[in-house]
Structures are given as structure tokens and as C-alpha cells.
Amino acid sequence: MKFFLTALLAVSSILTMAQQPIKGTVVDASTNLSLEGVVVTLLPDNRSVVTDIRGQFICLPTNQTTHIYFSSIGYQDIMMEVGNIVSSVPVAMKPGSTQLKQVTVRSQAGEEYKTISKTDIRMRGVNNSQEILRMVPGLFIGQHQGGGKAEQIFIRGFDCDHGTDINITADGIPVNMVSQAHGQGYADMHFVIPETIEQVDFQKGPYDASKGNFTTSGFVDIRTRNGLGNNTIKLEGGMFDTYRALAMFNLLNERAKEKQQSLYVAGEMAYSNGFFESPQHFNRFNFFLKYNGKISGKTYLTFSASSFSSKWDASGQIPDRAVADGSIGFYGAIDNSEGGNTQRQNLNAQFITTLKNGNYFKNQLWYSRYRFNLHSNFTFYLDDPVNGDQIRQSENRNLMGYNGSYHFNTQLGAVQLSSVSGIGLRHDQINDLELSHTVDRNILLNRKAYGDVAETNLYAYQSETIRFSDKFSINLGLRYDQLLNNYKDHLRSDSSFRANAGILSPKLSFHYQSNKNTRIYLNLGKGFHSNDTRVAVLEKGREVMPAAYSADLGVILKPAKNVLLHGAMWYLWLNQEFVYSGDGAYVEPSGRTQRTGFDFSIRYEPVKSVYVDVDLNYAHGRMVDEVKGNNYIPLAPVWSSTGGIMYKNKTGINGSIRYRWLGNRPANEDYSIIAKGYFVNDLVLNYTQAKYEIGLTIQNMFNVKWKETQFATLTRLKNEIVPVEEIHFTPGTKLAAKISLSFFF
């Protein structure tokens, strides 16, 4: 395929005479580590390239080229004469203020959201683990069991539950759990320490060939820092017995930094009783260690190890009728013995090896050990009027995998061909996967499901980006995924069941830049989400990897140096929707769905120290095979918006006021039950100096009563004869203030 494509380009391209290519590496002056995504522009040609993951660039000057301009969000720009660039001497960029004038609009496939993500994380930062996912425009999260359970995710008209329709990774390690005890795709992000995050990459839709299972609405890829600019100690305390301590330390000296080596450690401890009437006793511990450095003349190693544990009590979801008749308060509970505990340990090694021709291999090996135990009560006394309906969902899991890719570039005159060939596997061994009926967490009444799962995902992909000029580029991608499912049922005399399934996912994207401030793109692609292994073996592998077909037509505009606009119209067809089903043993399929909508984002910097961001999103989703009026997708978001105003100085007072608005949405198929929307504001104020920072954070600053998560559920209370279906909800936080003190050294 590569030979044919290269030959086609050779015939169709006009080969121009050029000078010898200019090669180099860009590093962060404070850490001496490589910088990815730096825009390298030839002047006066105005042709540009971007540094890769190694911080390296290669560009072809013309006889007119005199200077090269280096620009990156959050760094001071550099202008250098061509003759002063030496490939063996890195270009060091100093950290600086983040401004929209640094943002460039480029016709590069897969980068339509990178300008926004880089700007937002530099400007807004990440204040807590929930803010990690909120960095994605149009993505909403909801917590419905204190702070320990993975958040419910909403994006592009999807109720993703805890991750069924969005692919989430952290430094290349999958966060989503397949065949998880609580729900397919369960993605608990709490093992990531917010202050270690360097970048949050994302793309909406199934258009990236390197992303596989769960990439229907899109993906989120969190990357942690390779090194620290300084050591940090942070202490936090606030309302509802909320406390947190953080420490981040460099473990190598300046001599190691000169050799492009870094090793740091970060630790976090958090505790809160929460704003509920029943104390949550929530606690979390995180440990993270990361090394980055050259281990041979051509190979860099990035290695990390982390450990996470969390334990909590919860009030669960409560019915509207119990609050209305005064049986419980808005922040009360029907069964306050809910709660759980979870642990995760990760090992991650990534090797980047550069060949003599400048191409490189990227190899990653990772391993995770995961433990999960959750007690919930969704229906109260519907099934068991005497003991109640509390359930336990638990599992012990070991998961491991390999990601390998070969990156190579071909230059044919003015045409650039960037190719990525990738292979990989993921294996999950899940022991004691359980759904049981319990009382007060401690008493086991009976097991409803109990067994072991072995699930393997093998995949391969090819991605070809053809850049005909600075104005026009095309990306072609093709991916194949194979699932091998095995279930051993302990409740049926250890009976074993097997099933296999596979899917081919093509991708195609066009990017056109009409001028230096306007880019138009069209993305077309196919993705999928898989179902639980326990369903796959029953269906003998048939229709357990339902496909998603999607298209995006978008534009990125920079009408002025201090304004950035991004808009997209999109369409998505899903062969099988997975919906909330009372958190039973596995995900319940509900047929075909289709969605249309639009996303709009604006970033505006009226003056140097003020940053304004607004995201507005709309989605119209319906079930295809149901009659009109009975074809709504339960809990699918329709209108949503987030935004804020931030004031930022290098030293002194800085802060932000933010809002998030989620409109009303259907809670059931005929929209007879409404999940009501909310509008909530948060405030952050800091006083920052070179050696310390004092901060104040206020969540829900106007103290509104709001329902963070809502479900239409059929339940029966203890003294009721007839069950009732209505909204059951978890309340959103009351006004909650906390102060922080940070030291930098």
C-alpha cells in the first residue's frame, strides 16, 4: 500500500528543487526535556512543520528562506537565522505567559482540537480530578456515589454511563475497564494526580486509527509531565471536613537535567465527609513516580509507577417522592450503608528508538492490578420487601498490554507523507467477577452472577497523512480489532464459554486552509464499542462489537490575534445503543440510534491578562426502530454549555469565575419523565508569588439546589405496596469553600 501511494504521489506531484533539509530538536529550557507540538515556521516562506514526540523537526528550506520561527503555547517565541541552527544543539524555549496570539491555525489532520486543549490547560489548569475530563468542550460529568465512584459522562448526545462510549487513556494505559463489575467501559480517573498533568488531548468522533474500543463519541488522552520545573508542597482544607495534601519532588540533580534525564515523585492524600446528611468518610491515596531519559545513543525510556486506593460511604440515589413528603431531606438517604473501595497499581514503560534515517519506533509495555468492590441499592425494597435490594459488585483484575508503532516520513518535492504502522494487544484476566444480594454490606444473601473472565483484544492499524501543501492535507486510516472472549461460570459447575468477534474500521479526513487564519475540515470514520464478555459468549460473538459511523464538518477561525473560534456540525449512527439498566450483571442493548448536532467554542483575550472561554453544544438523538414519541434516548443530553472568565498575572492576584449549564433531557423513552437541568457557578481566587501561592476555591458559589445525576427508576420503599417509577437523583454539592497553601522550591 505504501509503495502504491508513494508512486501515485510521485507521478502527481511536481518535484521542486530544494536545499538540504534542516533538522533539529526543541527542548524546554527549564527541564531540558523535549517539546512536542512546537510550530516551526520558515520565513519568509510561511511554511511550517510541528515537532514530534521526540521534540524533533525536519523542514525543507528554499533559496528564499532566511529565518526560522519557533512558537508554542506557554513558551517565549524564538527567531533564529537558518545558518545558526545546528542539529546537534537543541533549541531551548523558555516558559512564558500563555496568550492566544501564540495559537496558529494549521491544516493538519487530527489537530482540530489541539489548539483549544493546549490553550485551556495552560490558562485554566486542573484544580481537581473532576476537572480533568471537564477540559473537553461539551463533556459533562456527574458523581452519584460520593467521591469514590467513577463519574458518569455525558458528551455529544451520549449518556456514556461511566465510559461505554468514550475512550480514555492515561499515558497510553487504558482507563476503561471491559466487562467491569459495575458497567462496560467503567473509567475511574481518580488514580491520576491533577497537578502531574501536562496535556489533555482529545478528539470527538471515531476518526483516529490508533484509538479502538469505546471510541464512538471520541477519546480523551491524558499525558503527565515528563519532568518538574520545581518542587511543590500543597495543603488544602475546607468545608464538610475536606482536607488534601500534595507533595511533588525532583529526585535528580542539575547534572542529570543537563543529560536530559528526569525523575520525580508525587503523592496525594485526600479526605472528606461530604455535604450529605450521612458522612461519606471518603479517603483517597495516590502515589506516582516517573523517569524520563536516554538509555542509549538512540533510545529514550519513559517509565512510571503508580498506586491508588480509595474507600468511601455513600447515600446513593434517592426518589423525588421521599424528598417531597419529607421522609428524607434533599441530601438524605434511603440506604446509607452504600459505599465501596477500590485500588489500582500501574507499571508503564515506553521506549522511543530513532533509526539512522530519522524514523522511529515507539514501544510500550504496561501492566495494571485492579481491585473493585461496590455496594449499591437502586430499587430499595422492590424485589426483597424484607431485606432490601442492596447489591455487591466486585472483581479482582490483572490487565496488561503492548502498543507498538513505527513512524516514518517521506518527502516528494512539495508533498509530505507521514505514516504510522501500529500493532498491539490488551489482555484482561478478571477473577471473582461478582453480582450478589447483600444486607448492610456484610451479609451475603445469594450470588446472582459469579465467574471469571478472560478477554483479549488484538489490533493493528495503518495511518497515512498526505500533506500536499501548507493548505491541504488528507488522512487515511484503517484499523482492525479482534476480540477473544472466555467466561467461566462458577454458578454452573464451572462451565466455560468462548466467543470471538472482529471489526474493520476505516477513517478518512480532509483538511483545507484557505488562509493563515481559516481551516476547514471534514472527518469521516467508523468506530465501535464492545459489550460485556458475559453477553458476547451468550451471543456466540454475534453483534457484540456494534459499529458507529460518524461525520464531522468543521471550521477553525482566528479572525483576530486575540480571538479563536471553532465550530462543527456532526452526525453519528450507532448500530446498537447501550443504556442504563439498573446496574445489573451486564450492559443492556436497546437497538439502533442516530444523532445530529453542533459544537461551538470561542476563546477570547480582550486584554493580555483576561481570558474568556465559552462552549455551546447541541445534540438531537433518537432511537431508529421505535415509533415517534417513544423514541427518545434516556438521559441523552440535548443542550449544554460551559464557560468562564479568568484573570491571570504571573505574580499577584489571579482567578476565575466559571459556569456549567446542562439543559432538561428525557429520562425515559417517551419523555414523560424529565431529568431537569441545572446552572452552577464556581469561583477560584489565588495570590501567586514565586515561592508560594494562597488559594480559595468555592464550588456552587450561589448555593443552588441541583441534581447532579438523575435516573428514571422503578422502586418500592419499605412501607409501599405499589412500586413507583420516577426520578431518582444524587444531589449536587452545596456551596463548598476550601483554602489552599502551596510552596514552590
C-alpha positions, 0 to 999 in steps of 0.5 A: 500500500505504501509503495502504491501511494508513494508512486501515485504521489510521485507521478502527481506531484511536481518535484521542486528543487530544494536545499538540504533539509534542516533538522533539529530538536526543541527542548524546554529550557527549564527541564531540558526535556523535549517539546512536542507540538512546537510550530516551526515556521520558515520565513519568509516562506510561511511554511511550517512543520510541528515537532514530534514526540521526540521534540524533533523537526525536519523542514525543507528550506528554499533559496528564499528562506532566511529565518526560522520561527519557533512558537508554542503555547506557554513558551517565549517565541524564538527567531533564529537565522537558518545558518545558526541552527545546528542539529546537534544543539537543541533549541531551548524555549523558555516558559512564558505567559500563555496568550492566544496570539501564540495559537496558529491555525494549521491544516493538519489532520487530527489537530482540530482540537489541539489548539483549544486543549493546549490553550485551556490547560495552560490558562485554566489548569486542573484544580481537581480530578473532576476537572480533568475530563471537564477540559473537553468542550461539551463533556459533562460529568456527574458523581452519584456515589460520593467521591469514590465512584467513577463519574458518569459522562455525558458528551455529544448526545451520549449518556456514556454511563461511566465510559461505554462510549468514550475512550480514555487513556492515561499515558497510553494505559487504558482507563476503561475497564471491559466487562467491569463489575459495575458497567462496560467501559467503567473509567475511574480517573481518580488514580491520576494526580491533577497537578502531574498533568501536562496535556489533555488531548482529545478528539470527538468522533471515531476518526483516529486509527490508533484509538479502538474500543469505546471510541464512538463519541471520541477519546480523551488522552491524558499525558503527565509531565515528563519532568518538574520545573520545581518542587511543590508542597500543597495543603488544602482544607475546607468545608464538610471536613475536606482536607488534601495534601500534595507533595511533588519532588525532583529526585535528580540533580542539575547534572542529570537535567543537563543529560536530559534525564528526569525523575520525580515523585508525587503523592496525594492524600485526600479526605472528606465527609461530604455535604450529605446528611450521612458522612461519606468518610471518603479517603483517597491515596495516590502515589506516582513516580516517573523517569524520563531519559536516554538509555542509549545513543538512540533510545529514550525510556519513559517509565512510571509507577503508580498506586491508588486506593480509595474507600468511601460511604455513600447515600446513593440515589434517592426518589423525588417522592421521599424528598417531597413528603419529607421522609428524607431531606434533599441530601438524605438517604434511603440506604446509607450503608452504600459505599465501596473501595477500590485500588489500582497499581500501574507499571508503564514503560515506553521506549522511543528508538530513532533509526539512522534515517530519522524514523522511529519506533515507539514501544510500550509495555504496561501492566495494571492490578485492579481491585473493585468492590461496590455496594449499591441499592437502586430499587430499595425494597422492590424485589426483597420487601424484607431485606432490601435490594442492596447489591455487591459488585466486585472483581479482582483484575490483572490487565496488561498490554503492548502498543507498538508503532513505527513512524516514518516520513517521506518527502516528494518535492512539495508533498509530505507523507507521514505514516504510522504502522501500529500493532498491539494487544490488551489482555484482561484476566478478571477473577471473582467477577461478582453480582450478589444480594447483600444486607448492610454490606456484610451479609451475603444473601445469594450470588446472582452472577459469579465467574471469571473472565478472560478477554483479549483484544488484538489490533493493528492499524495503518495511518497515512497523512498526505500533506500536499501543501501548507493548505491541504492535507488528507488522512487515511486510516484503517484499523482492525480489532479482534476480540477473544472472549472466555467466561467461566461460570462458577454458578454452573459447575464451572462451565466455560464459554468462548466467543470471538468477534472482529471489526474493520474500521476505516477513517478518512479526513480532509483538511483545507486552509484557505488562509493563515487564519481559516481551516476547514475540515471534514472527518469521516470514520467508523468506530465501535464499542464492545459489550460485556464478555458475559453477553458476547459468549451468550451471543456466540460473538454475534453483534457484540462489537456494534459499529458507529459511523460518524461525520464531522464538518468543521471550521477553525477561525482566528479572525483576530490575534486575540480571538479563536473560534471553532465550530462543527456540525456532526452526525453519528449512527450507532448500530446498537445503543447501550443504556442504563439498566439498573446496574445489573450483571451486564450492559443492556442493548436497546437497538439502533440510534442516530444523532445530529448536532453542533459544537461551538467554542470561542476563546477570547483575550480582550486584554493580555491578562483576561481570558474568556472561554465559552462552549455551546453544544447541541445534540438531537438523538433518537432511537431508529426502530421505535415509533415517534414519541417513544423514541427518545434516548434516556438521559441523552443530553440535548443542550449544554454549555460551559464557560468562564472568565479568568484573570491571570498575572504571573505574580499577584492576584489571579482567578476565575469565575466559571459556569456549567449549564446542562439543559432538561433531557428525557429520562425515559423513552417517551419523555414523560419523565424529565431529568431537569437541568441545572446552572452552577457557578464556581469561583477560584481566587489565588495570590501567586508569588514565586515561592508560594501561592494562597488559594480559595476555591468555592464550588456552587458559589450561589448555593443552588439546589441541583441534581447532579445525576438523575435516573428514571427508576422503578422502586418500592420503599419499605412501607409501599405496596405499589412500586413507583417509577420516577426520578431518582437523583444524587444531589449536587454539592452545596456551596463548598469553600476550601483554602489552599497553601502551596510552596514552590522550591 
